[in-house]
Amino acid sequence: MSHFAHHVFFCCNQRGPGEACCNALGASELRNYAKERVKALGISGSGQVRVNSAGCLDRCDQGPVLVIYPEAVWYTYIDREDIDEIIDQHLLQGRVVERLRI
């Protein structure tokens, strides 16, 4: 059994000026938001959910991106409402958010 039920990786890569990258699209701020929301919901920690920063996940052209394991579901997102929907639907209810899936 995995140490976490879900492991959420946010690409927070920062590239040079003019290059596509997730961090330039607010990835770090929204990762922080997701981490705090998961904690507030009481679903963080061993056996539950872990939210992490990742280096380049090599999908910057579709960014910002995050991936949730063990399902290996990739998402794009724009704002806190998208992050809320991913948390509420995928992490709490086990349903993939098709409109944000890539």
PyMOL commands that set and color helices and strands:
alter all, ss='L'
color gray80, all
select helices_A, chain A and resi 23-25+27-40+60-62+80-93+98-100
alter helices_A, ss='H'
color red, helices_A
select strands_A, chain A and resi 6-11+49-54+65-69+73-76
alter strands_A, ss='S'
color yellow, strands_A
deselect
rebuild
show_as cartoon
